[in-house]
Amino acid sequence: MLEELLLQSEALEWRAKSLPGLYEKMLWRDEATGASIALVKFERGVGIPEPHRHASNQFMFCLRGRYEYTATGVVLTPGAFYCNPKGNVHGPTLAHEETVVLERSTMGRTIRSARRGTTTIRTRGEAAPRGVTVKRQIISDRLRQPSGVFSHATTIEARGRLVFISGMVARRADGTIAGIGDIEAQTRQVCENVKAAEEAAGGTMDDICRVDVYVRNMEHFDLIHKVRREYFQAPAPASTMVEVCKMTSPEYLIEINAIAVLE
């Protein structure tokens, strides 16, 4: 029988878990079912190193910090709520700063979509204000999780205005080229140019549902996605990246075009 319970969490000691830099304060646990509610703390730089499947439904509410699911680009910041269903892939993750979440785990039925199987649709927010387009990320357990800041597929309601953004390079408005020889600086300028075009059309980076990326060196993949995380929040757009031998200037290292949907 469940009884009334009052705890002062500040009086509880953080208990180290099996992963270094990971701690918890257990607030409540049902020994019969395994359901639990706990405060979980990740030190900066700590995360789940390898993907695995959950044995329970996991619900997380971020109290402080910044915690990223690096394969999908999902980022938890204070006030964010996240649900990861039983049997779904979890990790890898990374705490960009010390992070504390309130976590509830239940051993109930697997949360499923209306589709057969464990494919789920992740939505950015339960409902969007009028005039804001809702973009959804498609996740399937039949596909390996994305290795960068992109989605395997996205869906969007078939209404509104399409915005087609031409390939943007690292050329500034004054005609000079940013970051010659520096892929991070060029990627940031390219994203700023895409952002400028999108905002001129009346949208934001969140409205972009697809990008195509052309690079001179595919070994820059991780550095490019490091910058992309600054501009694309979850659900990230669908994306294709290819290496090319030439661009319109030998100084260009990257070019990105985009498609957005505005309501």
C-alpha positions as CSV (number, residue, x, y, z in Angstrom):
1,M,0.0,0.0,0.0
2,L,1.4,3.4,-1.0
3,E,1.8,5.7,2.0
4,E,2.3,9.4,2.3
5,L,5.9,10.4,2.0
6,L,7.8,13.7,2.6
7,L,11.6,14.0,1.9
8,Q,13.9,16.9,2.0
9,S,16.2,16.1,-1.0
10,E,18.9,18.5,0.2
11,A,19.4,16.3,3.3
12,L,20.1,13.2,1.2
13,E,23.6,12.2,0.1
14,W,24.5,11.7,-3.5
15,R,25.2,8.0,-4.1
16,A,27.7,7.1,-6.7
17,K,26.5,4.8,-9.5
18,S,28.5,2.4,-11.6
19,L,29.6,5.0,-14.1
20,P,32.2,7.5,-12.8
21,G,30.8,11.0,-12.4
22,L,27.2,9.7,-12.2
23,Y,25.2,10.0,-8.9
24,E,21.7,9.6,-7.7
25,K,19.4,10.4,-4.8
26,M,16.7,7.8,-4.6
27,L,13.4,9.5,-3.6
28,W,11.1,6.6,-3.9
29,R,11.2,3.0,-5.1
30,D,8.6,0.2,-5.4
31,E,10.6,-3.0,-4.7
32,A,7.7,-5.1,-6.1
33,T,7.6,-3.5,-9.5
34,G,11.0,-1.8,-9.8
35,A,9.4,1.6,-10.5
36,S,11.4,4.5,-9.0
37,I,11.8,8.2,-8.8
38,A,15.2,9.7,-8.3
39,L,17.4,12.8,-8.7
40,V,20.3,11.9,-11.1
41,K,23.4,14.1,-11.4
42,F,25.9,14.0,-14.3
43,E,29.2,15.7,-13.8
44,R,30.4,17.8,-16.8
45,G,31.8,15.6,-19.5
46,V,30.0,12.4,-18.2
47,G,27.4,10.5,-20.2
48,I,26.2,7.1,-21.3
49,P,29.1,5.9,-23.6
50,E,27.3,3.2,-25.6
51,P,23.8,2.8,-26.9
52,H,21.6,0.3,-25.2
53,R,17.9,-0.6,-24.9
54,H,15.9,0.4,-21.9
55,A,14.3,-2.2,-19.7
56,S,11.8,0.4,-18.5
57,N,9.9,3.4,-19.5
58,Q,12.0,6.4,-18.6
59,F,10.7,9.9,-17.9
60,M,13.2,12.8,-17.3
61,F,12.7,16.4,-16.2
62,C,15.8,18.6,-16.4
63,L,16.3,20.8,-13.4
64,R,19.7,22.3,-14.3
65,G,22.5,21.9,-16.8
66,R,22.7,20.7,-20.4
67,Y,22.4,17.1,-21.4
68,E,22.6,15.8,-25.0
69,Y,21.6,12.6,-26.7
70,T,24.5,12.9,-29.2
71,A,23.2,10.4,-31.8
72,T,19.9,12.3,-32.3
73,G,20.7,15.8,-31.2
74,V,18.1,15.9,-28.5
75,V,19.2,18.3,-25.8
76,L,17.7,18.6,-22.3
77,T,18.0,22.1,-20.7
78,P,16.2,23.4,-17.5
79,G,12.5,22.8,-17.9
80,A,12.7,20.2,-20.6
81,F,10.7,17.0,-20.3
82,Y,11.8,13.8,-22.1
83,C,10.3,10.4,-22.4
84,N,12.3,7.4,-23.6
85,P,10.0,4.3,-23.9
86,K,10.8,0.8,-22.8
87,G,12.8,-1.1,-25.5
88,N,13.9,2.1,-27.2
89,V,17.6,2.9,-27.8
90,H,19.2,5.0,-25.1
91,G,22.5,6.8,-25.6
92,P,25.2,7.7,-26.2
93,T,24.8,10.9,-24.2
94,L,26.9,13.7,-22.9
95,A,26.5,16.3,-20.1
96,H,28.0,19.6,-21.5
97,E,27.8,21.0,-17.9
98,E,26.9,19.6,-14.5
99,T,23.3,18.4,-15.0
100,V,20.6,17.3,-12.6
101,V,17.4,15.6,-13.8
102,L,14.4,14.2,-12.0
103,E,14.0,10.7,-13.4
104,R,11.1,8.3,-13.1
105,S,11.3,4.7,-14.3
106,T,8.4,2.4,-14.7
107,M,8.3,-1.2,-15.7
108,G,4.8,-0.9,-17.4
109,R,3.8,-1.6,-21.0
110,T,6.0,-0.3,-23.8
111,I,4.9,3.1,-25.1
112,R,4.2,2.7,-28.8
113,S,3.0,4.8,-31.6
114,A,-0.1,3.8,-33.6
115,R,2.2,2.1,-36.1
116,R,3.1,-1.5,-35.6
117,G,6.5,-2.0,-33.9
118,T,8.5,0.4,-31.9
119,T,8.9,3.2,-34.4
120,T,8.1,6.5,-32.7
121,I,7.4,10.0,-33.7
122,R,9.1,12.6,-31.6
123,T,7.5,16.0,-31.6
124,R,9.0,19.3,-30.6
125,G,6.3,20.3,-28.1
126,E,2.9,18.9,-27.6
127,A,1.3,21.7,-29.6
128,A,2.5,24.7,-31.5
129,P,1.2,28.2,-31.3
130,R,-0.9,29.4,-34.2
131,G,1.4,30.3,-37.1
132,V,4.2,28.0,-35.9
133,T,5.0,24.9,-38.0
134,V,5.3,21.6,-36.1
135,K,8.2,19.4,-37.3
136,R,8.4,15.8,-36.2
137,Q,11.4,13.5,-36.1
138,I,10.9,9.9,-37.3
139,I,12.8,7.3,-35.3
140,S,12.9,3.6,-36.1
141,D,14.5,0.7,-34.3
142,R,15.3,-0.8,-37.7
143,L,17.8,2.1,-38.4
144,R,21.1,2.8,-36.7
145,Q,20.9,6.1,-34.7
146,P,22.2,9.2,-36.5
147,S,25.9,9.8,-36.0
148,G,25.6,13.6,-36.3
149,V,23.1,16.5,-35.9
150,F,20.4,15.2,-38.3
151,S,17.3,13.0,-38.4
152,H,16.8,9.9,-40.6
153,A,13.5,11.5,-41.6
154,T,11.2,14.3,-40.6
155,T,7.5,14.9,-41.2
156,I,5.5,18.1,-41.3
157,E,1.9,19.0,-41.9
158,A,1.2,19.5,-45.7
159,R,0.3,23.1,-45.5
160,G,2.1,26.5,-45.4
161,R,4.9,27.9,-47.6
162,L,7.9,26.1,-48.8
163,V,11.2,28.0,-48.6
164,F,14.1,26.9,-50.8
165,I,17.4,28.2,-49.7
166,S,20.2,28.1,-52.3
167,G,23.6,26.7,-51.5
168,M,25.2,29.0,-48.9
169,V,29.0,29.4,-48.6
170,A,31.3,31.2,-46.2
171,R,31.1,34.6,-48.1
172,R,30.2,37.5,-45.8
173,A,27.8,40.3,-46.9
174,D,30.8,42.5,-47.7
175,G,32.1,39.9,-50.1
176,T,35.0,38.6,-48.0
177,I,35.3,34.9,-47.2
178,A,35.2,33.9,-43.6
179,G,37.6,31.4,-42.1
180,I,39.9,30.5,-45.0
181,G,41.3,27.1,-44.1
182,D,39.2,26.9,-41.0
183,I,36.2,24.5,-41.3
184,E,34.6,25.5,-38.0
185,A,34.7,29.2,-38.9
186,Q,33.4,28.5,-42.4
187,T,30.6,26.2,-41.1
188,R,29.5,28.9,-38.7
189,Q,29.4,31.6,-41.4
190,V,27.5,29.2,-43.7
191,C,24.9,28.6,-41.0
192,E,24.6,32.3,-40.3
193,N,24.0,32.9,-44.0
194,V,21.3,30.1,-44.1
195,K,19.8,31.7,-40.9
196,A,19.8,35.2,-42.6
197,A,17.9,33.8,-45.6
198,E,15.5,31.9,-43.5
199,E,14.7,34.9,-41.3
200,A,14.2,37.1,-44.4
201,A,11.6,34.6,-45.5
202,G,9.8,35.0,-42.1
203,G,11.0,31.8,-40.5
204,T,13.6,30.4,-38.1
205,M,16.2,27.6,-38.1
206,D,13.6,25.4,-36.4
207,D,11.5,25.5,-39.6
208,I,14.2,23.9,-41.7
209,C,13.3,20.3,-42.4
210,R,16.1,19.3,-44.8
211,V,19.7,20.3,-45.6
212,D,22.1,19.1,-48.2
213,V,25.8,19.6,-47.3
214,Y,28.7,19.6,-49.7
215,V,32.2,19.4,-48.3
216,R,35.8,19.3,-49.6
217,N,36.9,16.9,-46.9
218,M,34.7,14.3,-45.2
219,E,37.1,14.1,-42.4
220,H,35.7,17.4,-41.2
221,F,32.4,15.6,-40.3
222,D,32.7,15.9,-36.5
223,L,33.9,19.5,-36.6
224,I,31.0,20.5,-38.9
225,H,28.4,18.8,-36.6
226,K,30.0,20.5,-33.6
227,V,29.0,23.8,-35.1
228,R,25.6,22.5,-36.4
229,R,24.6,21.7,-32.9
230,E,24.7,25.5,-32.2
231,Y,22.1,26.2,-34.9
232,F,19.8,23.1,-35.2
233,Q,17.8,22.0,-32.2
234,A,15.9,18.7,-31.9
235,P,14.2,17.5,-33.9
236,A,17.1,18.1,-36.3
237,P,16.4,18.3,-40.1
238,A,16.9,15.4,-42.4
239,S,20.4,15.7,-44.0
240,T,22.7,14.5,-46.8
241,M,26.4,15.2,-46.8
242,V,28.7,14.4,-49.7
243,E,32.4,15.2,-50.5
244,V,33.0,17.1,-53.7
245,C,36.3,17.8,-55.5
246,K,35.6,21.4,-56.4
247,M,33.5,24.4,-55.5
248,T,33.1,27.8,-57.1
249,S,36.1,29.1,-55.2
250,P,39.1,27.1,-54.1
251,E,38.8,28.8,-50.7
252,Y,35.4,27.3,-49.9
253,L,35.4,24.2,-47.7
254,I,31.6,23.8,-47.2
255,E,28.3,24.7,-48.8
256,I,24.8,24.1,-47.5
257,N,21.4,24.4,-49.1
258,A,18.1,24.0,-47.2
259,I,14.3,23.5,-47.4
260,A,12.0,25.0,-44.8
261,V,8.2,24.9,-44.3
262,L,6.5,28.0,-42.9
263,E,2.9,28.2,-41.9
